[in-house]
Amino acid sequence: MLVVIRDGEKLSLKTRFVLHLLGLSSNTRILCVYRKEAKKFSEKWDYNNIDLATSTSGILAHFLLMVLNSPRDLRDGMLRRLSNGKSVHVLISDGFLSALSQALYYYFATPARTDGIMRFLMRLKSAKIFLIDEFCSINTMNLKKLKRLGPIIYVSQDVGYNR
């Protein structure tokens, strides 16, 4: 069984390419495990797809880290909300605190609730290979626990395109 772990809605192009290169046989089961940003609170299990809910600490971290984006943007946003004014410019946050907030977000706010999926994977007797789809997905599940269940393949991405 190949288990693809992804923080996001769809598999990346690189992971789709790797799956194509592997040329998996028809009897190999692929299980996609997602943590979707838009659906933090719900968990949904289908035959080949599992949507995990964000962990409670991840949800708290998400809202607490919003304050770090930029003190100026925070101040301007608060003033705009209090005065019911409209923004003339689109706010762009490229400062140090924004980069720090993003890094902390990837570490603290992306873990998913994984107790159910880990129990499910431990009960399966078949061999398992885990494919981590891009950097954002590293903290979705505990890699130390996954490593005990089978080998891990990491498909990286070029994060430079965002900067």
PyMOL commands that set and color helices and strands:
alter all, ss='L'
color gray80, all
select helices_A, chain A and resi 13-22+56-68+71-83+96-109+115-123+135-137+143-149+159-162
alter helices_A, ss='H'
color red, helices_A
select strands_A, chain A and resi 2-6+30-35+44-45+49-52+129-133+152-155
alter strands_A, ss='S'
color yellow, strands_A
deselect
rebuild
show_as cartoon
